[in-house]
Amino acid sequence: MLRLHHSPLACSLASRLALAEAGLPHEIVVVRTARGENRTPAYLQVNPRGKVPALQTDDGVLTESTAILPYIADLSPGLLPPAGGFARAQAQAWLSFLSSTVHAAFTGALRAEAFEGCDVEAVRAVHVARLQAALEEIDAHLAGRDHMLEAFSACDLYLLVFLLWRGAPQVAGRLTPLANLDRFQQHMLSRPAVAAVMGEEMKLMAET
Ligand SMILES: N[C@@H](CCC(=O)N[C@@H](CS)C(=O)NCC(=O)O)C(=O)O
C-alpha cells in the first residue's frame, strides 16, 4: 500500500492529486507543517529533511515531488509520457522548472522572514518578481492550449498547486493576473478527481 505523507495545500498536494487521478489504492497520512508535525521524531524517521511529500512504498520511502510524480506515473501509465523518450524528458524539464524556479520563488515570497538577517520586504519583493516572470513564461506557453504537454499530465497537477498558492495573503494582489493561467486553473479544478481531492483538502484546512 502506498502511504503519502501530506500537509493540506502544501506541494505534497500534487502527489495526492496524482494518486487520485491514477486511481491507485493509497492512504493519506496528514502531517500538518503549520503545527510542526513534520519536525516530530516520528516523522523525521520517515523523512529526515522534515519535508512533505514523502511516499512510503513497498521498496522504501521516496521524497521530492519531481521523483514521486514520475514514480506514480510509471505505476499507472497515462500521467506522463512513457519513460525513455524525448516527450518524457520534456515533461521532466517542466517538473524541474516548477520545482526549482516556481516553488523556490514561492518559498522566498511566502516565507521571507526565514531569510535571517535580511530585510523581509526586500526578500519578498525579489521573489515576487521572480515568480511573476516564471508565471508569465508558463502563461505564454499555455496560450491556445489546455495542458502543459500534449495531453493532461502530472505536470498540470503540479502547476495547479502553485496556481492555488497565488491566493496566499503574502502574495495576493502583488501578482499580475494572467488569463491563460486563470483559465487553466478553472479547467483543472473541474476534473472530477481533482474536485474530489480539493473537497477533502478544504475539510482538512477547516480543521487546521
Ligand atoms: N523539493 C521538495 C520541497 C518540499 C518542501 O519544501 N515541502 C514543504 C511544503 S510545500 C515543507 O515540507 N515545508 C515544511 C518545512 O520546511 O518546515 C519537493 O518538491 O518535494
The ligand as an SDF file (V2000), in Angstrom:
LIG
                    3D

 20 19  0  0  0  0  0  0  0  0999 V2000
   11.8480   19.9010   -3.1200 N   0  0  0  0  0  0  0  0  0  0  0  0
   10.8310   19.3740   -2.2100 C   0  0  0  0  0  0  0  0  0  0  0  0
   10.3250   20.5160   -1.3690 C   0  0  0  0  0  0  0  0  0  0  0  0
    9.4860   20.0030   -0.2320 C   0  0  0  0  0  0  0  0  0  0  0  0
    9.0060   21.1740    0.6230 C   0  0  0  0  0  0  0  0  0  0  0  0
    9.6210   22.2420    0.6930 O   0  0  0  0  0  0  0  0  0  0  0  0
    7.8760   20.9450    1.3180 N   0  0  0  0  0  0  0  0  0  0  0  0
    7.3330   21.9430    2.1820 C   0  0  0  0  0  0  0  0  0  0  0  0
    5.8320   22.0620    1.9680 C   0  0  0  0  0  0  0  0  0  0  0  0
    5.4430   22.7630    0.3880 S   0  0  0  0  0  0  0  0  0  0  0  0
    7.5700   21.5540    3.6130 C   0  0  0  0  0  0  0  0  0  0  0  0
    7.5370   20.3920    3.9430 O   0  0  0  0  0  0  0  0  0  0  0  0
    7.8090   22.5470    4.4880 N   0  0  0  0  0  0  0  0  0  0  0  0
    7.9290   22.3250    5.8700 C   0  0  0  0  0  0  0  0  0  0  0  0
    9.1560   22.9500    6.4660 C   0  0  0  0  0  0  0  0  0  0  0  0
   10.0480   23.3510    5.7010 O   0  0  0  0  0  0  0  0  0  0  0  0
    9.2130   23.0350    7.6790 O   0  0  0  0  0  0  0  0  0  0  0  0
    9.7060   18.7290   -3.0120 C   0  0  0  0  0  0  0  0  0  0  0  0
    9.3410   19.2710   -4.0510 O   0  0  0  0  0  0  0  0  0  0  0  0
    9.2090   17.6730   -2.6220 O   0  0  0  0  0  0  0  0  0  0  0  0
  1  2  1  0
  2  3  1  0
  2 18  1  0
  3  4  1  0
  4  5  1  0
  5  6  2  0
  5  7  1  0
  7  8  1  0
  8  9  1  0
  8 11  1  0
  9 10  1  0
 11 12  2  0
 11 13  1  0
 13 14  1  0
 14 15  1  0
 15 16  2  0
 15 17  1  0
 18 19  2  0
 18 20  1  0
M  END
$$$$
